[in-house]
C-alpha cells in the first residue's frame, strides 16, 4: 500500500513508527520544507507541493497538519478522486468547507474518512441521531501543558494553577474554532450527530491530571449514556492522545480503495 501524509509533526511521526511490518510499503509526505526521513521502513519520500503528492498516486492520504491544511488541500485531494482521512476534524466547524468537501465526494466518488480519534461510542450516537433529537454535553480535561499555545494562555495562568479550572464553556462550534489543536474530539462528536451548535462543551485545565480525559453524556428519547475515557498523551505532543494515532492506523490498515491504485 502507498500512503500519503500531509504534515510531519508528532501524529505523522508516531504513525510512521507503527508502519513497519504492516502492508504499507511506501509513504509520501507533504511538508512545507524538505525533511529527512528516519532510518526505518517503509520507503519514505518528502515532497513540498500538493501536485507532487498527487502525482505519486497514493491509495489514501492522511491529513495530520491542522485546520489550515484541511482548508487548503482537502477539496483538491478529493477532487482528484483520492480518498482522504482527516485528523483535524475541527476544520469542519466551517460549515461551508464541510459542505463543499461532501459535494466533491459526491462528484468524484472519493471517500472522506473521519477517524474516531481519542474517543469511542460514536456508533451509538450516529444511530440515535438518525432516529430523533439528541443532546450532548462534553467535558475535556487536560494538564496545563496540553493547553499551552491555545487561547487558554490568555484566559488562565497555566503555569501557576492550583486546582482544576474551566476556562471555556460554550458551543461545539466555538470550541472547535477557538481551540483547533485541542478540540478535535468535540468535532468528532458534532459530526457523528451531536451538531456543532447544539452540543455544550467545557474545556478544563487540571494541574493534577496525568492524562487527557474526555467525558460526554448523550441524552435522547430512545437511549441515554455516559462515557469517560482517560488517554495517555503521545511522547511528542501533550495535546494529542496515543489512541488518536492508533485510530488513524486502524483506518489506514483497513482501507480498501474502490477506485484508487
N, C-alpha and C positions, 0 to 999 in steps of 0.2 A: 504494500500500500504506500502511496505517496501522499504525505500530509503537508499542507501549507499552514504556516503560522503567521499571524500579524503581531509583532511585538516580541521582545526578548527579555522581559522582566522576570520576576520571581515565578509567576504562573507558568510561563513558557519554559523556563529552565527546569522547573520541577517536573513538568510534563515530559520534557525530553529525557530527563534522567530515568523515567519509568518506561521508556520505549524499547530499550534493548531486549531482545528475546520475544518481542511481540511481532505481529505481522507488518508493522510499519518498517519499511526498508529505506525510505528516503524522506527527508524533511527539507522544505524550502521556507526560509524565514524572511519576512519583510521587515526591515528595520530602517530607521532614518539615516544611519551612517553604517559603514561596513563594520562587521563584528567578527570575532574569532570563535570558531566552534570549539566546544570541549573535546577532549580526546576520548571519544566513545562512538559507538554505532548508535543509530543508523547514520548513513551519509547525510551530512548537513550542508546546505548551501544558503548563503545570505544574499538577498537582493535588496535594492533600495527604491524600487518602483513597483506599483501595483501591476503595471503592464508586464514586468518581468516575472512576477509571481504567477500571473495567469498564463503566461507563455509556457511556464514549466508544467502546466496541466496537472495540478494536484487533484486527487479524488475528493478531498474535503479541505476546507480552510477553517482554521480555528482562530477567532479573534480573541486576543488577550492583551490589548493595549489601551483600553479605556474608551470612554464615550465618544471622543473625537474620532477615533479610528472607525467606530461603527458608522458615524455620520458621514465620514469621508469615503468609506470603501464598501459598505455592506451592499448598497444598491448595485454597484458596478460588478461585484463578485457574483451576486445572484443573477444579474442581467446577463452575465457570461454563461449562465447555466451551471455554475459550480455551487455545490452545497456549502452552507456556511453555518458554523457553530459560533454563537455569540456568548462570550463570557460576561461582557459588560452589559447585562440586561437592563440596567438603569437608563441606558441610552433611549430605550423605547418609552420613557416618560414623555418624550417628544412625540406626541400623537401623530403629527404629520409624517415624521420619519417612519414610524411603525406602519402606518397605512401605505406609504409609498413602497416599503420593502415587501409587504404582503402582496401588493398589486404586482410587483415584479416577479415574485414567486409564482403567482397565478399565470403569468405570461410565459415564463421560461420553463416551469416545472422543477426548478431548483428548490431545494428544501432549506428552510430556516430552522436550525436546531437550537433549542433552549435547554441547557443542562439544568439539573435540579440544584447544582451548586452545594451550598453548605447545609441545606435542609431536606426534609422529606415530607410526606403527607400531601404532596401536590395532586396526586392522582385522585384522592377523595375530594379535594377541593374542586377539581375540574368537574367531577360528577355532580356535586351539589350545585355548582354554579350553573350548570346546564339545565337544572331542574328547579330553579327558583332563586329567590334572593338569598344572598349570604352576607354576613357581617364578619369582618376580620379585624382583629387588633394584633399588632406585632410589637415586641419589645426586643431591642438589640442591646446587649451588654458586652462591652469590651474593655480591656485595660486601657489606661490613658494613652499609652504609646501607640495603640491602634488608631487613635483619633487624631494624632498629630498630622499636620498638613491639611486638615479639614477646617471648616468654619468653627468647629469646636474650640480651636485655638483662641478664638476671639470671644467665645461665649463663657468659658470657664478657664481657670488656671490649672491646666492639666498636670503641671509639674508639682503642684502642692495640694492636690485633692486629698482630703482626709476621709471622705466617705463617698458612697455611691451617689452620683449626681446625674439627673436627667437634664440635658441641655437642649433637647429638641422634642417637641410634641406637635404633630401636625399630620397632614395627609401623606399618603404614599407618594404622590407626585412631587410634593415639596421635598420630601426626604430624598428621593432618587435624584432630583435636580441639584439639591444643595450639598449632598454628600455622595458624589459619584463613585468614590473609591470604597465606600463602606456600605452602600445600601442596595447592592445587587440582590440580596435576599428579599428585600422589600419588593423589588421589581418582579422577582420570580413569583411571589405570591399574587401580585397585582395581575400579571399576565395569565396566571392559572385560573383567574376568575374573581379575585378579590376586588379588582378595579383600583387604579391609581388614586382616584379622587374619593372613593368611599371608605377605604381602609384607614385605620387610625394607627399611627406609628409613634413610638417613644424610643429615643436613642440615648444611651446611658454610658457614662464612663465610671468605672469602678476600680479603685486602686487595689482592691483585694482580689480582683478577678485574675485567674490564671489561664483562662480560656476565653474563646469567643462564644457567647451564649445567645442563641436565637430561640425565642419562645413566641408562639402565636396561638390565638384562640379563634375558632371558626364556629359561628352560630347560624343555623338555618332551621326552617320548619321541619326538615327531614332528619337532620343529624347535627350534633354539636360535638366538638372535640378540641382538646388542647395538646400542644406538642412543645417540648423543650429539648433543645439539643445543645450540648457543650462540645465545641470543636477545638482541637489543638491548632495553633496557627502554623503556617509554613515557616521554615527557618529564615527565609529571606524577607518576609513581609508580615508584620504583626496583624495587619488588616485582613489578610486572606487565610481562610481555613484550609487545612490539608484536604478535607473532604471535597472542597471545590475542585482541586486538581484531580482527585480520584473520579469525580463525576464526569469531568471532561474526558479523562482517559477511557471511562466506560463507554461514552458515546463514540469516541474515536474507534475503539476496538470492535464495536458492534455496528459501525457504519456500513451500510450496504448500498453502494451507489447504483441508482437505477439507470442513469444515462451517462454518467461520467466515466472516464477511463480509470 
